[in-house]
């Protein structure tokens, strides 16, 4: 009864229980169940010279792709924050690396506003937005920027920091300058030469197309 119970147990697992023909005094081969393909394999008991040969495929090395995948773009799907403010007819777009220079940027906005004092209104653009995937931040920011500067004939724009220049599709300059009609301000603390260059750019305005 015990043996039939064991046989029924192994058969329920999909294992064929068998006994080698010949002398029953030899130990019966043990049963090894493969968890990968749920097929039963046998391992002979000690003293049995009839050992199962490994499958030929088991000795093959796994195939490798000819062209490994390219590393992911570190800028794709990154979370970022851009701080902005309106000052009169000036709109300033400030990356995180340039935010420590915000007081100086307000002075630049004041000069671009014709040295007229105005109320400063702050905005923050955070990405990703609630319910949005991490990809597409550049397109979402471009839409936000376009909405804030839709009256470009009346607004002068300050762009500060490398991240904002990249989001708007411009190379990052090392010095103050115009990116089209956008006044770019580097994120580093301004020295006397940087301030002088900025005042000259403001005085002469953006270059004509």
Buried (B, 14 or more C-beta within 10 A) or exposed (E): EEEEEEBEEBEEEEBEBEEBEEEEEBEEBEBEEEEEEEEBEBEBEEEEEEEEEEEEEEEEEEEEEEEEEEEEEEEEBEEBEBBBBBBBBBBBBBBBBBBEBBEBBBBBBBBBBEEEEBEBEEBEBEBBEEEEEEEBBBEBBEEBBEEBBEEEEEBBBBBBBBBBBBBBEBEBBEEBBBBEBBBBBBBEEBEEEBBEBBEEBBEEEBEEE
